[in-house]
Amino acid sequence: MIWLLSFVATASVGNVLWGALGSRLCIGHVVPDSCVMVLAFIGLRRGLLPLAVAALLLGGLLAHDSLGALGLHTTALLLTALGIVLLASSLAAAGRLFFALTCAVAATAHEALLYLLLLLHSGRANFASWAPATLVLTGLLTGLWAFCCEPWLVRLDAALSPRRPENLLWRS
């Protein structure tokens, strides 16, 4: 459980840092989505239950940060997590490039889900007219950032994963 909280904290810190740096460094406020990146990592490496718990926790943190509608970010992240699980179960692929592509697709889907859920909830989405055009750019930037951060996330996962005692390992 401590590794899950560590990954949620990593995503939250990444979200805050990119939110702060995005206004200074990025064109059009297009920043990578660190929460979706961590969700994709958990979805590709762990099971469905840790992914759902992470989506609920990160959705609550995102909703608190953005002052969005109640349950908007949580629902979008849960649907994104479901898409990640379906993608991972239907494709027999692994590696750094697959992780980056999964993050790019998941970030694009997450932003589109936010937009669609707002439209369904209130009949209008109060975004600027250029906001839907940034969906693909956000996905591409998230995929690029995920490609760079994947070795660090693997090392964090290895450091936080519970160790099995050597006397319980099967000997061949």
GITA-V219614 format. One record per helix or strand. SS is the DSSP state (~ for helix, > for strand). FROM is the first residue (numbers start at 0). LEN is the number of residues. If there is no record, write none. Layout:
ss=SS from=FROM len=LEN
ss=SS from=FROM len=LEN
This chain:
ss=~ from=1 len=24
ss=~ from=26 len=3
ss=~ from=33 len=12
ss=~ from=47 len=19
ss=~ from=71 len=19
ss=~ from=95 len=27
ss=~ from=130 len=30
ss=~ from=165 len=3
